[in-house]
Amino acid sequence: MQLIRFLISISLVRIAGVVAAGLVAGAANTYLVTLINKVVAPGPHPDDLLTRFVLTGVVLLVSGLISQILLIRLAQEAIFRLRADLSGGVVSAPLEHLERLGSHRLLATLTEDVRSLSQAVTAIPAICIDVATIVGCFVFLAVLSGPIFAISVAGTLVGICCVELFLRRVRAIYHRARENEDLLLSSFQAVTLGIKELKLHRGRRRDFMDRHLLGSARTLRDQNVDASQKFSVAQGLGQFLQLGTMALVLFAIAAALDLPRDVMVGYVLVTTFLAMPMQNFMHRLPDLVRGDVALAKIRTMNLSMATLHNEEQLPYTERPVVESARLELSNVGYHYAGEPPAPFEDGPGAPPPHPGGRPGARSGGRPPGGPPPRGAHPGHPRPGGPPAAPAPDVNGRRRIDHGGRDHHPVPMGAPVLEAAEASGFALGPLDLVFEPGQITFVVGGNGSGKSTLAKLITGLYVPRTGSISLNGEKIDHENVEWFRQNSSAVFTDFHLFEDYLGFDRPGIDDEVRHYLEQLQIAHKVTVRDGKLSTIALSQGQRKRLALLTALLEDRPIYLFDEWAADQEPRFRDVFYGEILTDLKRRGKTVIVITHDDRYFDRADQLVKLDFGRVAA
């Protein structure tokens, strides 16, 4: 089971301690049965039975407590690492891949899957003790009577096979239900983000509730009911087989073999004692199966991000940002993949054939009529050199030759595009230069590629073709992380943090107050110890706070994506006439995506995009 392997991967020593303590508890349980059997059996009793019973009870309680404490600590550590790995995977995954996955899938994995896994892991300590007790009871039966032991084991194996037949169907149902939870969470997001549109249109609201939100919830309900019913049938079947085995022994085997009375008393005692851990184990099976499904989904999501380059592992050298930035785009092109990431059809953890749509991340194969893509099978020789030794990727999960030094992944470059991957929107090729002390306006219609260009300029997207240079230094795998530290941006879908994270210089509150006054928002927001009093403001005021953060960063490149769209006319004049002019005076490279043709005369350079190309 993946769940057990996952816990073993966290700490083999702790698992060994848990198993040892559980075995001791199971042995103590079994020894208690033998003591009870001696008490109820006819004949003289040893004088120290009470002492042994008390000591065994103490051993049982202590070993069980130790086992549970060890496994609880291990389980919580595993859940913490899982959350840390998932969060780190989201932070380090390429932006386009995260955009294509969708926030609803990420949130479902970070919340529902981790919660299901937590419930499953919490049940494991008691399961370990139950399993150890069951094994101990069977050992006692083997000592008590060979034929009874053989029949009991045979009945148990038949029960396990029957239950497994049901579990296969239940696992499939839970897998489908888990995929449906993604759809349900997407509907929850839609109902919260689109509440105004739903309230204004009765027909739309009814259609959305019936076909999407309630439709997904209804399907999820039916799937869970179906799975639970099958579990109940499996549990009933297991109890039926257990009772059938007991009846066979009591009414047939005992008479046929003329078994002694003390043997039958011991059998009845052990079987009665065995019923409780067996039933407990069956009751916890649903949590274990759901946890296994959740772990599979977590690993699928994690691998779908990890098979691409891990941006957290990008080389980064502590060096200051440039004082002035000359940004040059040479033959830069970018293509969106035409389809979402492929599903994992080969079982949990199997890599998708086209992870995230990024070409060259596969462990084999080549595009028709083209050279091997970057990321080809590691055993293939490179031109002009010996065969490359297989090396695990930065996540240690797959053996991929990423093509970078020290086997680091390569996020920059010009990978080969396959036809299916180039079927989406295409930007470029573009040849542009952005000079320091210059204001550049980027204009164009909706869907012309302005926001894509913004993400390329800031290093959030990787050019498919061509290159980007900063002051003559080509941006590639070795310096892309440093390159990103040279840009401050306010995108249309910006996010505001209440705390000014990453600003550890003294006097940050005074700087914030100065900009709050300049941006004419000091009457709405205050700052204390680097934390804003509120961010529950209008969209235009929130944009001013985002601009404030960008100004605090004081970087050589500034990019604003439709920043003035939500500002009143008076403050638009302040933005275009004062703020941009001040940035230009300070030698900043300023790039503004805008539709405000009233202010085009403020631009030193005007770039118009039309269907991904620079218009003449």
N, C-alpha and C positions, 0 to 999 in steps of 0.2 A: 504494500500500500504506500502511495506517495507520501502520506502523512507521516508514517514511521520513518521513511527515508529522509524526509525533510528534517525531522527532529534529530536523527542521527547526524545529519550534516552540521547541525549547530554545535553539538558537543557529544562526542562518542563516550567520553569518560562519565559524564552525567547520566547518559542513557544506561551505561553499564551499572552505575550505582543504583539507578531506579530499578533495573531488572533484578539486581541482587537483593535489594530490599523487598521487592515484590515476591521473589521466590521464597525468601524467609517467611514473609507473611503467609504465603500459600502453604508452605510446609507446616507452619504453626496451626493454620486452619485445619489441615489434614490430621495433625497430631491431636488436636482437640477432638476430632471425630473419633479417633481411636480411644481416647480417654473416656469419652461419653459412651462408646460401645462397651468398654469394660465395666462402666458403672451399671448399665442396664442389663448386662449379660448375667445369667445365673452363676452362682458359685461365690467363693470368697474373693474379696477385693483387697488390693495392696493398700497398706496403711498410708502411703505417700501420694495417693491419687489426688487429694485436694491440693497439696503443695504443687504437684506437677501441673494441675489445671490452672492454678493462679499464675505460676511462672510462665506457662505457655500463653495465657491470656495477656500478660504483660509484654512478652515478646511479640505477639500478634499486634497489639496496639502500637508499640514503639516502631516496629518495622513498617507497619502500614502508614504511620504518621511520617516517618522518614521518606518513604517512597513517594507519598503525595507531595511533601514539601519540595523534594528534589525535582519532581516532574512539573510542579506548578511553576517553580523558578525557571526551569528549562522552557516551559511552554510560553511564559510571558516574555522571556528573552527572545524566543523564536518569533513571536508576534512583533516585538519591537524591531528586530532586525528586518522582518518582512516589510513593515511600514517604512523603515528607513531605506531599504533597497528600492521599494516601489516609488517613494518620493524622489529618491536620487535618480531613479530611472526616468521619471517624468522631467526632472530638471535637465538631465544630460541628453535626452533624446532630441533628434532634429525637430525643428519647429514644424516643418511641413507634415511630418509624420504624425505629430500630436494633433495638428489641425484636422487631419484626415481620420484619425481615430475618433475624435469627438470627445468633448468634455464629459458627456453622459457615461461613456464607457469607462473613462478614467475614474470618475467619481464612484461608479458602481463597484469597480475593483478595489478602490481605496476604502470603501465603506462596507458594502454588503459582503464582499468576499472575505475581507479581513474579519468581519464579525462572525461569519459562518465558520471560518477556520478557528477563531478563538473559542467558539462553543465546542467544536470537535476536540481541540487540544485540551480543554478543561475536563472533558470526559475521560481522557486517557488514564489518569492516575487510578481511578476506580476500576477501569477496564483491566489494567495490569494486575491488580490484586484479584479481580474475578477470574482472570485467565490462570493465574498461579494457583488459585483455589481449585479450579476445575481440574488442572493437571494433577494436583495433589490428591484429589478425590479419586481420579482414575488410577493413580499409583496404588492407593489403598485398595481399590477393587481388584487390581492385579494380584496383590498379596493375599487378599481375602479368598478369591476364587477365580481361577483361570477362565472357565467357561462363562461365568457372569461378566467378567471383564471383556471377553471377546464379543459377547452379544451387545454389551453396552456401547463399546467402541463402534461396532458395526451400525447400531441404531443411530449413534451420533453422527457418523460419517454420511449415512443416508440423509439425515436431517440437514447437514451442512450442504450437501449437493442440491437438495430441493430448495433450500433458502437461497443458494447462489443463483439458481435459475431465476428466481424472483428479483434478486439484487441486480442482475444484468439489465433487466427491463427498467428497474427503478433508477439505475445510474443513467440510462439513456433519457428517461423522463426528466431527471434533475438537470442534465446537460441542456436539454431544450428549455427547461424553465429558467435556467441561468441566462441563456441568451435572451429570453423574453424579458428578464429584469432590465436589460439594457434598454429595450424599447419602452418599458414602463417609466424608467428614470428619464428618458428623453421626453416622454409626454409630460412628466412632472415639470421638467425645465420649461417646456413650451407653455404650460398653463400658468406658470409664474411670470415668465418673460412676456407672454402675449396676452395677459389678462385684460388689457384695455381693448384689444381687438376682439376678444371673445365676448366681452360685455356689450360691445357695440353692435354685434351681429348675432342675433338669436339662432339663425340657421347654422352659422359656422360653429357656434358654441355647442349646439346639440350634436352636430356631425362629428366634431372633434371628440366630445365626451364619449359618444357611442362607438365610433370606429377606432379611435386611438387610445385614449386614456383608459376608459372602462373596458374597451376591447382587450387591451393588453392585460389589464388587471383580471378580467374574467378568464382569459386563457391561463394566466399564472395560477389563479385559484383552482381551475380544473386540473392542471398538471400536478399541483401539490396534493390535491385530494386523491388523484389517481395513484400517485406514488405512496401516499400514506396508507391507502387501502391495500395496496399490494404488500406493503410492509406488515400490515395487520394480518393478512392472509398467511404470509410467510411465518410470522410469529406463532399464529395458531397451528400451522402445520408442524412447526418445531415442537410445540407442546404436545400435539397429538402423537407424534413419533416417540417423544419421551415417555408418555403414558403407555403407549403401545409396547415399548420395550419393557417397561416395568411389569405390565400385565403378562407378557410372554415369560418373563423370569419367574414371577410369583405363581402363575397358574399352570405353567407347562414345564419349564426347565427345572424348577425346584423339585417337582414330583418325579420327573423323568430321571434325574440324577440323584434323587434322594439326598438333597443337600441338608447338612445339619442345621438345627434351629439357630445356633449362634451365628452361622454364616448368613442366614436370611435376615436376622435382626440387624447385623452389620450392614447388609445391602440396603435394607429399607432406610436405615439411619443415614447412610451416605447419599442415597438417591434423594431423600428429602432435603438434606443439607445442600445437595448439588443444585436443586431447583432454583434457589434464589440467585446465585451468580449467573446461571444460564439465562434467567429471565432479565436480569439487569443488563447483561451483554446484548440481548436482543433489543431491549428498549433503547440502548445507546447507538445501535446501528444506523438509524436515520441521521443522527448528528455526524457520525463518522463518514457516511457517504456524501452528505452535503459538504463536509469539510474537504473531502477528497476532490469533489467537483470544483469547489472554490479554489483549492490550491492549484488544480490544473489550469483554471482560468487565469489565476494570478501569474503562473509561470508562462502561460501563453502570452499574456499582455506584456510581461517583463521581457520575454524573449523577442517579441515583436519590436520592442524598442531597442533591445540589446544587440540584435543582429545588425543593426545599423551602427554607425560609429558612436561611441560613448563620448560625448563632448566634455564630460567631466574629466576624462583622461587625456584631453588635448594638452600638448606641451605648452607651458606658460612660464615665461621668464619675467621676473619682477624688473620691469624697466619703466621709466616714466612715459606718459603719452607725449605725442609730438606737440610742439608749441604752436605750429601752424600746419594745416593739413591741405595738401594738394591731392585730391582724389581723382584717379583716372580709371575709367572702365574701357577695356580694349576688347572689342568683339564679344562682349558679354551676352550670353543667352541663357534662358531658363525655360524649362518645360515642366508643366504639371502633369503628373501621371493621370491617365484617363479613368482608372478604376480604383476603388478602395483596396486596402490591403487584403490579400488572399486569406481565406480561412485556413485553420490548421487541420488538415484532413488526416494526417498521419498520427493522430493521437496527441495527448498533452505534451507540449514542449517541442513538437516538430516544427522546424523552421519553415516559414512560408516561402513559396517559390519566388515571390517578388516582394521581399520585406519592405513595406512602406513605400513601394514604388521606386525605391532608389536603385538604379542600375548598378551592376558591379558588386552587389553585396551577396551574391550567391556563391555556394561552394563548388561550383562546377558549371560546365556548359558555356556556350558562347553565342552571340547573336549571329544569325545567318549571314554568311559572307563577310564577317567582320573578325577582328582580332579578339582574343580572350578579354573579357571585361575585367576591370580592376576588381580584385576580390575573387579571382579564379581559384581553382583547386590548388592548395598549397604544394601539391607534389609536382605541378607543372614547372618546367624550367623557365627561367626568364632569359630574354635574349641577351647573349653576350656574357653569360655567367652560368655557374653550376646550378643544379636544381635547388630550389629554396626549401629549407627544412620546415616541416609543419610546425606552426606555432599557434597557440590558442589566442583568440581575440582578447580584447581588453577586459571582457567580462569572464573569460575563462570557460565559456560554454561551448563555443564552436571553434573549429580549427579553420581559420581564414587568413589568407595573406592579404592584408589591407594595402600593401604597397608602400607604406611609410617607413621611415627609419625606426628601428627597434620594434618593428611589427605594430606600431601604432596605427589606428585607423586614419584614413585620409578623407577629410570632409571637403577639401577644396580640389579643384582640378577640372578636367574635361572628360568625364566618363562617357562611354558609348551608350547612346540611347537606342533601345529597341522600338519598333514601330508602335507596339501597344502602349509603351510608356510615354511616347511622344504625342499621344492622341489628345491630350488636354490642351489648355491654353499655353501659348508660346510667347515669350517676350524676347525681343532682340532678333539679330545681334545689334548691340548698342555700342557706340563709341562716344563717350562723354568725358568731360573734364570739369571738375569743380574746384575752383581756386579759393585760397584763403582770402578773407576780406571781401568776399563776393556773395551776393544773394541770388540764388537760382530759384525760379518758380518752375514747378513741373505741373503742367496742365494737361487736360484730356478728358474725354468722356468716361462714363462708367464702364468698367471692364477693359480699359485701355492699357492697364499694367502699371498704374502709378504706385499702388501699394506693394506690388511685387518688386518694383524697382527700389522702393524704400527699404524692404527687407534685405535686398541684395547689398545696398549701400552700407547698411549697418552690420553686415556679416551674419544676419539671422538665416538667410538662405544661401545655398552654395551654388555658384554659377555652374551650369551644365557645360557651357562652352566659354572660351575666352578667359580673361583674368582681370582682377582688380588690384590696383597698386596705390599705396599710400606714400607720398613723397618719394616715388621711384622704387619703393620696396614692394615686391610682389607678395600678395597675401596668399598663403597656402596653409597646409596642415600645421606647419611649425609655428606660425605666428597669428593664426586667425583669432585665437582667444585674446591675445594682446590687442589686435585690431579692433575688436568690439569695445574695448575699454576707451576708445577714442571718440565714441559717438554718444550723444544724448538725443533721445527721440521721444516724441509724444505721438503715439499712433491713435487712430480713430477708436480702436477698441482697447484703450489704455486701462491700466488698473492702478488704483490708489492704495498705498499702504499708509496706515495711520502713523506708524513710526518712521522716522528718517533713518532707515537701516543702511549700514555701511558708512555713515558719516561719524567718524570718531574724533574729529577735530574739535577743539574747545570753541565755545561761543556760537554753536550751531543755532541756538534759540534766537540770538540777536540777529543772525543772518536771515533766519526765517521771518522774523518780525519785519525786517526791512523790506523783504520781497512782498510780504502780505500787504504792507502799505502801498508799495509800488503797483501791485496788481489790484488794488482797491477792494480788498476782501478782508481787511483786518477787523472790520466790524462784525464779521460772521465767524471767524475762526481765530483761535489763539493757540499758542504752542507752549509746552512745558516739558522739560527734560527730553526734548527731541520727539515728542508725541503731539499730534494735532488733537484739538478738543473735539472735532467732529469732521466727518467727510460726507455726512448726509446732507448734501447740497444739491442745487440744480446742476444740470450737465455743464452749463457754461462755467459755473463757479468751480466745479470739479476739474475742469480743464485748466483753469488758472492754477489750481494746486499742483496739477501735473506739470505745468510749465514752471512753477516754482521749483519743483524737484530737479528739473532739467537745468535750470539756472544755477542751482546749488552745485551741481556736478562740475560745472565749468570745464567742459571738454571742448576740443578744437572743432568738432563737427556737430552741427545741430540740424535735426530733421523734424519738421512739423507736418503731420498728415491731416489736412483739413482742420487745423487747430481753430481757426476763427469762425467756423461754421455755426457754432452755438453762442457766439458773443453778440451783444447788442452793438449797433453801429458806432457808438461813441468809443467803446473799448476796442473795436476793430481798428479804429484810427490809432489808438495807443499801441496796439500790437505791430501794425505795419509801419507806423511812423516813428515810434520810439524804441520799442524792444528790438525789432529786427535791425534798425539802424545802429543801435548800441552794440549789438553782437558783431555787426560788420565793422564798426570802428575798432573793436577789440581784436580784429583779425580772425574771426571765426569763419568757418566754411558753413554757410547757411543754405539749407535746401528746404523749400516750402512747397508742399502739394496743396493747390488751391484752385478754387473756381471764381475768386473775387477779381473779376476783370477790371474793377475800379482802381485796383492797386497794382496793375501790371507795370506801371511806369516806375515802381519802386525796385523792380528786378534788374539786376545787371545781366542776367542770362535767362532766357525763356526757352524751356524745353517742352514741346508738345508731343504727347504720345497718342498714337492712333492704331488700335488693334495690335499693340505690342511693339510697334516700330516708331521711330522718331519721324514725325511728319515734316515734310519739306517746308 
